[in-house]
């Protein structure tokens, strides 16, 4: 399968790396999803609202 150079694929499960959790404790806040981010734009996760960027914005 070839990737389109104008898009990147990112994954989000709502994990917050800033929280203090135990090493083997799960930190997932919503189901794992994959998002395609077009070049020079941003996409928001529909579950947690996290922004993903591709290019210079």
FENRA-V87092 format. One record per pair of residues at least 24 apart in sequence whose ideal C-beta (glycine too) atoms are under 10 Angstrom apart, sorted by the first residue. I is the first residue (numbers start at 1). J is the second residue. D is the distance in whole Angstrom. If there is no record, write none. Layout:
# FENRA-V87092
i->I j->J d->D
i->I j->J d->D
This chain:
# FENRA-V87092
i->4 j->36 d->8
i->4 j->38 d->9
i->4 j->39 d->9
i->5 j->39 d->8
i->6 j->36 d->10
i->6 j->37 d->10
i->6 j->38 d->6
i->6 j->39 d->5
i->6 j->40 d->9
i->6 j->41 d->10
i->6 j->54 d->9
i->6 j->55 d->9
i->7 j->35 d->10
i->7 j->36 d->5
i->7 j->37 d->6
i->7 j->38 d->6
i->7 j->39 d->7
i->7 j->41 d->10
i->7 j->54 d->7
i->8 j->35 d->9
i->8 j->36 d->7
i->8 j->37 d->5
i->8 j->38 d->9
i->8 j->39 d->8
i->8 j->43 d->10
i->8 j->52 d->8
i->8 j->53 d->9
i->8 j->54 d->5
i->8 j->55 d->9
i->9 j->34 d->6
i->9 j->35 d->7
i->9 j->36 d->6
i->9 j->37 d->8
i->9 j->52 d->10
i->9 j->54 d->10
i->10 j->34 d->7
i->10 j->35 d->5
i->10 j->36 d->8
i->10 j->37 d->6
i->10 j->43 d->8
i->10 j->45 d->9
i->10 j->50 d->9
i->10 j->52 d->5
i->10 j->53 d->9
i->10 j->54 d->8
i->11 j->35 d->8
i->11 j->45 d->10
i->11 j->52 d->10
i->12 j->43 d->10
i->12 j->44 d->10
i->12 j->45 d->5
i->12 j->46 d->9
i->12 j->47 d->7
i->12 j->48 d->7
i->12 j->49 d->10
i->12 j->50 d->6
i->12 j->52 d->7
i->13 j->45 d->9
i->13 j->47 d->9
i->13 j->48 d->9
i->14 j->45 d->8
i->14 j->47 d->6
i->14 j->48 d->5
i->14 j->49 d->10
i->14 j->50 d->8
i->15 j->48 d->9
i->15 j->50 d->10
i->16 j->48 d->9
i->16 j->50 d->9
